[in-house]
Amino acid sequence: MRDSNWLCLDCSKDTFDEYYGVHNHLWRRAVDRSQRHGMLCLSCLERRLGRSLRFEDFKSVPVNGRIAQFLAQRPNSANAFAPAEEGGHCVEYDDSPMRWEDYGLIDELTANQLGNIDAALMSLAARQPRKVASIVGRTMTSSPARVPGLPDYFYLERIRLLVESGALRLAVATDDLMKGEVFLS
């Protein structure tokens, strides 16, 4: 059984094989702030939006490589590739990046929980460099400080803060911290 973070918020379907990325304005519209850390299967997302998904609803990112196949298998699939129109012109939306304020679960964390998460991250570090992805993954899945539903980038941000504070050090400077290695100061 996969981690519960992969279960659809509505129907509890395992969404691991349905991982996708829609534009932020759609996610904000379909998912309440307190649930935005979770997952929805494509059918439940369509139900929440009150319409079928279209190709243009999805971000142009590698994870969406199988979306065209999903859309082609849907009823009325010819409409899935036609541009959305409203009043005779294409609709423009604010698709600004998601911010911490967009996730209610993060707001609810107590200082004690944050301290426990940081301690768990530190406990997985060592004097020799360890991969950040491994530390994040182990904290998310098997740590007593784990908070169900918190996304990996939240734990990654905590590591970044620990590096900035000097508690952890980067083995090699990298643009992508998740691919980096850290060690105890």
FENCORDA-V678431 format. One record per residue. RES is the residue in three letters. PSI is psi in whole degrees, 0 to 359 (* if undefined). OMEGA is omega in whole degrees, 0 to 359 (999 if undefined). Layout:
BEGIN
res=RES psi=PSI omega=OMEGA
res=RES psi=PSI omega=OMEGA
END
This chain:
BEGIN
res=MET psi=130 omega=180
res=ARG psi=161 omega=177
res=ASP psi=143 omega=182
res=SER psi=345 omega=177
res=ASN psi=338 omega=182
res=TRP psi=352 omega=184
res=LEU psi=138 omega=178
res=CYS psi=135 omega=180
res=LEU psi=331 omega=185
res=ASP psi=311 omega=187
res=CYS psi=357 omega=179
res=SER psi=15 omega=175
res=LYS psi=143 omega=175
res=ASP psi=118 omega=185
res=THR psi=9 omega=184
res=PHE psi=316 omega=181
res=ASP psi=0 omega=178
res=GLU psi=26 omega=182
res=TYR psi=133 omega=184
res=TYR psi=173 omega=176
res=GLY psi=110 omega=175
res=VAL psi=165 omega=178
res=HIS psi=146 omega=186
res=ASN psi=324 omega=181
res=HIS psi=327 omega=177
res=LEU psi=318 omega=179
res=TRP psi=318 omega=178
res=ARG psi=322 omega=181
res=ARG psi=322 omega=186
res=ALA psi=333 omega=190
res=VAL psi=125 omega=177
res=ASP psi=147 omega=182
res=ARG psi=320 omega=183
res=SER psi=347 omega=182
res=GLN psi=0 omega=188
res=ARG psi=348 omega=176
res=HIS psi=347 omega=186
res=GLY psi=192 omega=184
res=MET psi=151 omega=171
res=LEU psi=137 omega=172
res=CYS psi=163 omega=184
res=LEU psi=323 omega=180
res=SER psi=319 omega=179
res=CYS psi=326 omega=175
res=LEU psi=316 omega=177
res=GLU psi=317 omega=180
res=ARG psi=316 omega=180
res=ARG psi=324 omega=179
res=LEU psi=339 omega=180
res=GLY psi=23 omega=180
res=ARG psi=167 omega=176
res=SER psi=149 omega=177
res=LEU psi=151 omega=178
res=ARG psi=158 omega=180
res=PHE psi=320 omega=182
res=GLU psi=350 omega=178
res=ASP psi=342 omega=187
res=PHE psi=143 omega=177
res=LYS psi=154 omega=177
res=SER psi=79 omega=181
res=VAL psi=154 omega=184
res=PRO psi=325 omega=183
res=VAL psi=340 omega=181
res=ASN psi=17 omega=182
res=GLY psi=330 omega=183
res=ARG psi=4 omega=184
res=ILE psi=319 omega=180
res=ALA psi=320 omega=178
res=GLN psi=316 omega=178
res=PHE psi=313 omega=183
res=LEU psi=323 omega=181
res=ALA psi=336 omega=181
res=GLN psi=352 omega=184
res=ARG psi=153 omega=171
res=PRO psi=149 omega=182
res=ASN psi=35 omega=184
res=SER psi=339 omega=178
res=ALA psi=328 omega=179
res=ASN psi=343 omega=184
res=ALA psi=339 omega=183
res=PHE psi=0 omega=178
res=ALA psi=142 omega=180
res=PRO psi=145 omega=177
res=ALA psi=135 omega=178
res=GLU psi=150 omega=177
res=GLU psi=119 omega=180
res=GLY psi=29 omega=176
res=GLY psi=2 omega=178
res=HIS psi=156 omega=180
res=CYS psi=141 omega=183
res=VAL psi=136 omega=177
res=GLU psi=140 omega=180
res=TYR psi=155 omega=172
res=ASP psi=113 omega=181
res=ASP psi=40 omega=182
res=SER psi=155 omega=181
res=PRO psi=150 omega=175
res=MET psi=143 omega=180
res=ARG psi=167 omega=179
res=TRP psi=325 omega=182
res=GLU psi=343 omega=180
res=ASP psi=352 omega=184
res=TYR psi=108 omega=182
res=GLY psi=326 omega=182
res=LEU psi=322 omega=181
res=ILE psi=322 omega=178
res=ASP psi=331 omega=186
res=GLU psi=353 omega=181
res=LEU psi=137 omega=179
res=THR psi=165 omega=177
res=ALA psi=324 omega=178
res=ASN psi=316 omega=178
res=GLN psi=317 omega=179
res=LEU psi=318 omega=178
res=GLY psi=319 omega=179
res=ASN psi=321 omega=178
res=ILE psi=313 omega=179
res=ASP psi=319 omega=179
res=ALA psi=321 omega=178
res=ALA psi=317 omega=178
res=LEU psi=315 omega=179
res=MET psi=322 omega=182
res=SER psi=338 omega=179
res=LEU psi=350 omega=176
res=ALA psi=165 omega=180
res=ALA psi=180 omega=177
res=ARG psi=330 omega=175
res=GLN psi=148 omega=181
res=PRO psi=138 omega=175
res=ARG psi=148 omega=181
res=LYS psi=132 omega=179
res=VAL psi=317 omega=181
res=ALA psi=322 omega=179
res=SER psi=317 omega=179
res=ILE psi=314 omega=179
res=VAL psi=312 omega=181
res=GLY psi=315 omega=180
res=ARG psi=323 omega=178
res=THR psi=320 omega=181
res=MET psi=330 omega=188
res=THR psi=326 omega=188
res=SER psi=7 omega=181
res=SER psi=143 omega=174
res=PRO psi=340 omega=180
res=ALA psi=357 omega=181
res=ARG psi=136 omega=175
res=VAL psi=110 omega=182
res=PRO psi=133 omega=178
res=GLY psi=342 omega=178
res=LEU psi=130 omega=182
res=PRO psi=161 omega=182
res=ASP psi=325 omega=182
res=TYR psi=339 omega=174
res=PHE psi=313 omega=179
res=TYR psi=323 omega=177
res=LEU psi=319 omega=177
res=GLU psi=322 omega=177
res=ARG psi=321 omega=177
res=ILE psi=318 omega=178
res=ARG psi=319 omega=179
res=LEU psi=323 omega=177
res=LEU psi=326 omega=176
res=VAL psi=315 omega=180
res=GLU psi=326 omega=181
res=SER psi=346 omega=181
res=GLY psi=357 omega=179
res=ALA psi=326 omega=175
res=LEU psi=156 omega=177
res=ARG psi=146 omega=175
res=LEU psi=135 omega=176
res=ALA psi=318 omega=179
res=VAL psi=135 omega=178
res=ALA psi=135 omega=181
res=THR psi=149 omega=177
res=ASP psi=333 omega=181
res=ASP psi=97 omega=184
res=LEU psi=325 omega=181
res=MET psi=331 omega=179
res=LYS psi=0 omega=183
res=GLY psi=185 omega=177
res=GLU psi=145 omega=178
res=VAL psi=161 omega=175
res=PHE psi=163 omega=180
res=LEU psi=141 omega=178
res=SER psi=* omega=999
END
